Amino acid sequence: MRDSLVPMRADGWDGYVVDYHDANPGITQDVLADALDGDGRSPYDWLVEAVPPGMSTVIDLACGSGPLAGMLDAAQVVGVDRSAGELSLARSGPGSLVRAEASALPIAAEAADAVVASMALMLLRPLEFALAEVRRVLRPGGRVVATIPVRAATPGPAGAPAFAEILGALGQAGADYPEPLHGSGVDERFRAAGLSLVGDETGVFIRTVRGPDDAERVVHSFYAPGAGPERVAAAVEELQRRVRSAPVGISYRIRRLVAVR
């Protein structure tokens, strides 16, 4: 799902994420805020739970429309993103907003107690540069908390694998993110950047789609570089057809990573 801090590459992701979020500001927050786990938590709630309270400065990397800003218990939250559209919606709260690259943060060394990144690391490339910047701006002992989507499908309510079906309809079933983060390789990449992974959990969040407008919004929330408008329209139509009979549950598997400098 989300962020807008992706350098240019000739593989279909060139400029895609920035353009996508400029055209659809707030879409990730709209969809994920209503995805809940068995304890009634959204992915944002779950991320914030891993951030110690009373922080002085927290950097919200790839902040998008800023859903975390008002949830973090910090004196200052600095939201960073490359999408002007997303930043136009963001509310910094007791902090500020900065338009910048993840690999070149305009933030002083050791200025932050924590860095958070919601559904973003798999889009930040080269990831090594982004993680090096995260380490640079963190104080010794500072914490990183990040969530990333798990590409593998998880059946939704009544076993309906709507997530996988949407990916397939968009032509993304065999695709992956610019910086795939799978298995033990995540630990190695953090360690190479001078960060120690101390937490790695996976949660399941269900987003119920209840009507045709909601179905269209959910389909458009999926990244689909290279998918033409006809394919997107067909995916929307198929999900709309299904929700006419009954609400459809989409199950998101999300991984939460916690690391320290």
C-alpha positions in Angstrom: 0.0 0.0 0.0 1.7 3.3 0.6 4.3 6.1 0.4 5.7 8.5 -2.1 9.4 8.4 -1.6 10.5 6.3 -4.6 13.5 7.3 -6.8 13.1 6.8 -10.6 13.7 3.3 -12.0 12.8 1.7 -15.3 10.6 -1.1 -14.0 7.1 0.3 -13.9 7.5 2.2 -10.6 9.1 5.2 -12.2 7.3 8.2 -10.7 4.3 6.0 -10.1 3.9 6.3 -6.4 4.3 10.1 -6.2 1.9 10.6 -9.1 -0.5 8.1 -7.5 -0.6 9.9 -4.1 -0.8 13.3 -5.7 -3.9 12.1 -7.5 -5.4 10.2 -4.6 -4.4 12.0 -1.4 -5.7 10.4 1.8 -6.7 7.2 0.1 -4.5 4.9 2.2 -5.7 6.4 5.4 -9.4 6.2 4.3 -9.0 2.4 3.7 -6.7 1.3 6.4 -8.3 3.3 9.3 -11.3 1.0 8.9 -9.3 -2.2 8.8 -9.5 -3.8 12.2 -8.0 -6.8 14.0 -9.6 -9.0 16.5 -9.1 -6.4 19.3 -10.6 -3.6 17.3 -7.3 -2.0 16.5 -6.4 -0.4 13.1 -2.9 -0.9 11.7 -2.2 2.7 12.9 -3.2 1.8 16.4 -1.0 -1.3 16.3 2.0 0.7 15.1 1.6 3.4 17.7 1.4 0.8 20.5 5.1 0.0 19.8 6.3 3.6 20.2 7.2 4.5 23.8 5.1 7.3 25.2 6.6 10.7 26.1 9.0 11.0 23.2 10.5 14.4 22.5 10.7 14.2 18.7 9.3 11.5 16.4 9.8 11.5 12.6 6.9 10.1 10.6 8.6 8.8 7.5 6.4 8.7 4.4 3.7 10.3 6.5 1.1 10.5 3.7 -2.0 12.4 4.9 -0.7 12.2 8.5 -2.9 9.7 10.3 -0.2 9.0 12.9 0.4 12.7 13.9 -2.4 13.0 16.4 -1.9 9.5 17.7 1.7 9.6 18.8 2.5 10.7 22.4 5.4 13.1 21.5 6.2 16.7 22.0 6.9 17.1 18.3 6.1 15.0 15.3 7.9 15.7 12.0 6.0 14.4 9.0 8.1 13.7 5.9 6.8 12.8 2.5 7.4 13.5 -1.2 3.8 13.9 -2.2 2.5 17.5 -2.3 -1.0 16.1 -2.5 -0.7 14.1 0.7 1.1 16.8 2.6 -1.7 19.2 1.7 -4.1 17.0 3.7 -1.7 16.3 6.5 -2.0 17.9 9.9 1.3 18.1 11.7 -0.1 18.6 15.2 2.6 19.6 17.6 5.3 19.5 14.9 5.9 20.2 11.3 5.7 18.8 7.7 8.6 18.5 5.3 8.6 17.5 1.7 11.8 15.5 1.1 13.3 12.2 0.0 13.7 9.4 2.5 17.3 9.0 1.4 18.1 12.7 2.1 16.3 13.9 5.2 16.7 17.6 6.0 17.0 16.7 9.7 20.0 17.0 12.0 21.9 14.0 13.1 20.6 12.4 16.3 17.6 14.7 16.4 14.9 12.1 16.9 13.9 9.7 19.7 12.0 7.5 17.2 11.2 7.1 13.5 7.9 5.5 12.4 7.0 4.4 8.9 3.5 3.1 8.1 3.3 0.8 5.0 6.3 2.5 3.4 9.6 0.7 3.7 8.9 -1.7 0.8 8.7 1.4 -1.5 11.8 3.3 -0.3 14.7 2.5 -2.6 17.5 2.1 -2.3 16.4 0.8 1.0 19.9 0.9 2.3 20.1 4.6 1.8 16.8 5.2 3.6 17.8 3.0 6.6 21.1 4.8 6.8 19.3 8.1 7.0 17.0 6.6 9.7 20.0 5.6 11.7 21.7 9.0 11.2 18.7 11.0 12.6 18.1 8.7 15.5 19.7 9.3 18.9 21.6 6.3 20.4 19.0 3.9 21.7 16.3 5.5 19.5 13.6 3.2 18.1 12.3 2.5 14.6 8.7 1.1 14.3 7.5 0.2 10.8 4.6 -1.7 9.3 4.8 -3.4 5.9 2.1 -5.3 4.0 2.5 -9.1 3.5 1.9 -9.8 -0.2 0.6 -13.3 0.4 -3.2 -13.4 0.5 -5.1 -14.1 3.6 -8.8 -15.3 3.3 -11.3 -12.9 4.6 -14.6 -13.6 6.4 -16.3 -16.7 5.1 -13.0 -17.6 3.4 -13.5 -15.0 0.7 -9.9 -14.2 -0.6 -10.9 -10.7 -1.9 -7.4 -9.4 -1.5 -5.9 -11.9 -3.8 -8.8 -11.5 -6.3 -8.2 -7.8 -6.5 -4.5 -8.2 -7.0 -5.3 -10.7 -9.8 -7.9 -8.5 -11.4 -5.3 -5.7 -11.5 -2.6 -7.9 -13.0 -0.5 -7.7 -9.8 -0.8 -11.3 -8.6 2.8 -12.1 -9.5 4.2 -8.6 -8.8 6.1 -7.4 -5.8 7.1 -4.0 -4.3 10.3 -2.2 -5.4 12.0 -3.3 -2.2 10.6 -6.7 -1.2 11.0 -7.4 2.5 10.6 -11.1 3.2 11.6 -13.5 5.9 15.0 -13.2 7.7 16.4 -10.9 5.0 14.8 -8.0 6.8 16.9 -8.5 9.9 20.1 -8.6 7.7 19.2 -5.3 6.0 18.5 -3.5 9.2 21.7 -4.8 10.8 23.7 -3.7 7.8 22.4 -0.2 8.4 23.5 -0.3 12.1 20.0 -1.0 13.4 19.1 -4.0 15.6 15.7 -5.7 14.9 14.1 -6.4 18.3 10.5 -7.1 17.3 8.9 -8.8 14.3 5.2 -9.7 14.4 2.4 -10.2 11.9 -1.2 -9.1 12.4 -4.4 -9.6 10.4 -6.8 -6.7 9.8 -10.2 -7.0 8.1 -11.6 -4.2 6.0 -15.3 -4.6 5.2 -16.5 -3.3 1.9 -20.1 -2.3 2.1 -21.2 -0.6 -1.1 -20.3 0.3 -4.6 -18.6 3.6 -3.8 -16.6 1.9 -1.0 -15.6 -0.9 -3.5 -14.3 1.6 -5.9 -12.2 3.4 -3.3 -10.8 0.1 -2.0 -9.7 -1.1 -5.5 -8.1 2.3 -6.2 -6.1 1.9 -3.0 -4.1 -0.9 -4.4 -0.9 0.0 -6.2 -1.1 -1.2 -9.8 1.8 0.2 -11.9 1.2 -0.6 -15.5 -2.5 -1.4 -15.1 -4.5 0.5 -17.7 -7.8 2.2 -16.9 -9.8 -0.7 -18.5 -8.3 -3.3 -16.1 -8.8 -1.0 -13.1 -12.5 -0.4 -14.2 -13.0 -4.2 -14.5 -11.6 -4.8 -11.1 -13.9 -2.2 -9.6 -16.9 -3.6 -11.4 -16.2 -7.1 -10.1 -15.9 -6.0 -6.5 -19.0 -3.9 -6.9 -20.9 -6.9 -8.2 -19.9 -8.9 -5.2 -20.9 -6.3 -2.6 -24.4 -6.0 -4.1 -25.1 -9.4 -2.6 -23.4 -8.9 0.8 -20.5 -7.0 2.4 -17.1 -8.3 1.4 -14.2 -8.7 3.8 -10.7 -7.9 2.7 -8.0 -9.3 4.9 -4.7 -7.5 5.1 -1.7 -9.3 6.6 0.6 -6.6 8.0 4.1 -7.1 9.6 5.3 -4.8 12.4 9.0 -4.4 12.7 10.7 -2.7 15.7 14.4 -1.9 15.7 16.8 0.1 17.8 19.9 2.1 17.0 
